Amino acid sequence: MTLCRTQPKPKRLELPKYLDWLKKQPCSLMLPGCLWTSGDAHHTKSKGSGAHDNYGIPCCRVCHTLVQNATEGQMTTWGTSKAEMYRMAIESFAKYLLIGKGAES
Protein backbone atom coordinates (compact mmCIF):
# COMPACT_ATOMS: atom_id res chain seq x y z
CA MET A 1 0.00 0.00 0.00
CA THR A 2 1.38 3.41 -0.96
CA LEU A 3 0.66 6.37 1.27
CA CYS A 4 0.23 9.68 -0.48
CA ARG A 5 -0.53 13.20 0.56
CA THR A 6 -4.21 14.07 0.31
CA GLN A 7 -3.47 17.80 0.31
CA PRO A 8 -0.59 19.68 -1.29
CA LYS A 9 2.28 20.73 0.98
CA PRO A 10 1.65 24.29 2.20
CA LYS A 11 3.84 26.92 0.57
CA ARG A 12 6.56 28.34 2.79
CA LEU A 13 6.06 32.01 3.71
CA GLU A 14 9.12 33.82 2.38
CA LEU A 15 9.83 37.30 3.74
CA PRO A 16 13.11 38.54 2.18
CA LYS A 17 12.73 42.09 3.58
CA TYR A 18 12.25 40.67 7.06
CA LEU A 19 15.35 38.47 6.74
CA ASP A 20 17.37 41.48 5.55
CA TRP A 21 16.10 43.45 8.56
CA LEU A 22 16.98 40.57 10.93
CA LYS A 23 20.54 40.46 9.64
CA LYS A 24 21.00 44.10 10.71
CA GLN A 25 19.87 43.46 14.31
CA PRO A 26 22.20 42.52 17.21
CA CYS A 27 22.67 38.82 17.91
CA SER A 28 19.85 37.46 20.10
CA LEU A 29 21.66 34.36 21.35
CA MET A 30 24.92 35.74 22.80
CA LEU A 31 26.49 32.30 23.26
CA PRO A 32 30.20 31.76 24.13
CA GLY A 33 32.33 33.53 21.50
CA CYS A 34 29.45 35.72 20.29
CA LEU A 35 30.38 38.45 17.81
CA TRP A 36 27.35 40.49 18.96
CA THR A 37 26.69 41.94 15.51
CA SER A 38 24.24 39.89 13.52
CA GLY A 39 24.62 38.95 9.87
CA ASP A 40 22.67 35.69 9.92
CA ALA A 41 19.02 34.86 10.38
CA HIS A 42 18.62 31.56 12.22
CA HIS A 43 15.33 29.76 11.55
CA THR A 44 14.08 28.32 14.84
CA LYS A 45 12.33 25.67 12.81
CA SER A 46 14.15 23.94 9.97
CA LYS A 47 13.67 25.51 6.54
CA GLY A 48 13.66 21.97 5.18
CA SER A 49 10.49 21.25 7.15
CA GLY A 50 8.76 24.20 5.51
CA ALA A 51 9.30 26.71 8.31
CA HIS A 52 8.23 30.23 7.50
CA ASP A 53 10.68 33.13 7.59
CA ASN A 54 8.83 34.72 10.52
CA TYR A 55 10.43 31.98 12.67
CA GLY A 56 13.85 33.60 12.20
CA ILE A 57 15.97 35.28 14.87
CA PRO A 58 19.02 37.51 14.42
CA CYS A 59 22.32 35.88 15.27
CA CYS A 60 26.02 36.18 14.49
CA ARG A 61 27.88 33.55 12.48
CA VAL A 62 29.48 32.02 15.64
CA CYS A 63 26.15 31.59 17.47
CA HIS A 64 24.43 30.35 14.32
CA THR A 65 27.06 27.63 13.85
CA LEU A 66 26.94 26.66 17.55
CA VAL A 67 23.15 26.35 17.55
CA GLN A 68 23.06 24.38 14.28
CA ASN A 69 25.44 21.79 15.78
CA ALA A 70 24.22 21.85 19.40
CA THR A 71 22.54 19.10 21.37
CA GLU A 72 19.60 19.86 23.65
CA GLY A 73 21.97 19.45 26.63
CA GLN A 74 24.36 22.07 25.28
CA MET A 75 21.48 24.46 24.71
CA THR A 76 20.41 24.03 28.33
CA THR A 77 23.99 24.65 29.51
CA TRP A 78 23.99 27.94 27.59
CA GLY A 79 20.72 28.90 29.26
CA THR A 80 18.57 28.70 26.14
CA SER A 81 16.08 26.24 24.71
CA LYS A 82 13.92 25.75 21.65
CA ALA A 83 11.02 27.35 23.53
CA GLU A 84 13.19 30.36 24.34
CA MET A 85 14.21 30.68 20.68
CA TYR A 86 10.55 30.52 19.58
CA ARG A 87 9.84 33.35 22.05
CA MET A 88 12.74 35.35 20.53
CA ALA A 89 11.36 34.72 17.04
CA ILE A 90 7.90 35.98 18.02
CA GLU A 91 9.42 39.08 19.66
CA SER A 92 11.66 39.77 16.65
CA PHE A 93 8.77 39.50 14.21
CA ALA A 94 6.55 41.71 16.38
CA LYS A 95 9.34 44.31 16.59
CA TYR A 96 9.72 44.19 12.80
CA LEU A 97 5.99 44.69 12.28
CA LEU A 98 5.91 47.63 14.72
CA ILE A 99 9.23 49.29 13.91
CA GLY A 100 11.09 47.66 11.03
CA LYS A 101 8.45 47.82 8.33
CA GLY A 102 7.86 51.49 8.98
CA ALA A 103 11.55 52.19 8.37
CA GLU A 104 11.36 50.54 4.90
CA SER A 105 9.11 53.17 3.36
C-alpha positions as CSV (number, residue, x, y, z in Angstrom):
1,M,0.0,0.0,0.0
2,T,1.4,3.4,-1.0
3,L,0.7,6.4,1.3
4,C,0.2,9.7,-0.5
5,R,-0.5,13.2,0.6
6,T,-4.2,14.1,0.3
7,Q,-3.5,17.8,0.3
8,P,-0.6,19.7,-1.3
9,K,2.3,20.7,1.0
10,P,1.6,24.3,2.2
11,K,3.8,26.9,0.6
12,R,6.6,28.3,2.8
13,L,6.1,32.0,3.7
14,E,9.1,33.8,2.4
15,L,9.8,37.3,3.7
16,P,13.1,38.5,2.2
17,K,12.7,42.1,3.6
18,Y,12.2,40.7,7.1
19,L,15.3,38.5,6.7
20,D,17.4,41.5,5.6
21,W,16.1,43.5,8.6
22,L,17.0,40.6,10.9
23,K,20.5,40.5,9.6
24,K,21.0,44.1,10.7
25,Q,19.9,43.5,14.3
26,P,22.2,42.5,17.2
27,C,22.7,38.8,17.9
28,S,19.9,37.5,20.1
29,L,21.7,34.4,21.4
30,M,24.9,35.7,22.8
31,L,26.5,32.3,23.3
32,P,30.2,31.8,24.1
33,G,32.3,33.5,21.5
34,C,29.5,35.7,20.3
35,L,30.4,38.4,17.8
36,W,27.3,40.5,19.0
37,T,26.7,41.9,15.5
38,S,24.2,39.9,13.5
39,G,24.6,38.9,9.9
40,D,22.7,35.7,9.9
41,A,19.0,34.9,10.4
42,H,18.6,31.6,12.2
43,H,15.3,29.8,11.5
44,T,14.1,28.3,14.8
45,K,12.3,25.7,12.8
46,S,14.1,23.9,10.0
47,K,13.7,25.5,6.5
48,G,13.7,22.0,5.2
49,S,10.5,21.3,7.1
50,G,8.8,24.2,5.5
51,A,9.3,26.7,8.3
52,H,8.2,30.2,7.5
53,D,10.7,33.1,7.6
54,N,8.8,34.7,10.5
55,Y,10.4,32.0,12.7
56,G,13.8,33.6,12.2
57,I,16.0,35.3,14.9
58,P,19.0,37.5,14.4
59,C,22.3,35.9,15.3
60,C,26.0,36.2,14.5
61,R,27.9,33.5,12.5
62,V,29.5,32.0,15.6
63,C,26.2,31.6,17.5
64,H,24.4,30.3,14.3
65,T,27.1,27.6,13.9
66,L,26.9,26.7,17.5
67,V,23.2,26.3,17.5
68,Q,23.1,24.4,14.3
69,N,25.4,21.8,15.8
70,A,24.2,21.8,19.4
71,T,22.5,19.1,21.4
72,E,19.6,19.9,23.7
73,G,22.0,19.5,26.6
74,Q,24.4,22.1,25.3
75,M,21.5,24.5,24.7
76,T,20.4,24.0,28.3
77,T,24.0,24.7,29.5
78,W,24.0,27.9,27.6
79,G,20.7,28.9,29.3
80,T,18.6,28.7,26.1
81,S,16.1,26.2,24.7
82,K,13.9,25.8,21.6
83,A,11.0,27.3,23.5
84,E,13.2,30.4,24.3
85,M,14.2,30.7,20.7
86,Y,10.6,30.5,19.6
87,R,9.8,33.3,22.0
88,M,12.7,35.3,20.5
89,A,11.4,34.7,17.0
90,I,7.9,36.0,18.0
91,E,9.4,39.1,19.7
92,S,11.7,39.8,16.7
93,F,8.8,39.5,14.2
94,A,6.6,41.7,16.4
95,K,9.3,44.3,16.6
96,Y,9.7,44.2,12.8
97,L,6.0,44.7,12.3
98,L,5.9,47.6,14.7
99,I,9.2,49.3,13.9
100,G,11.1,47.7,11.0
101,K,8.4,47.8,8.3
102,G,7.9,51.5,9.0
103,A,11.6,52.2,8.4
104,E,11.4,50.5,4.9
105,S,9.1,53.2,3.4
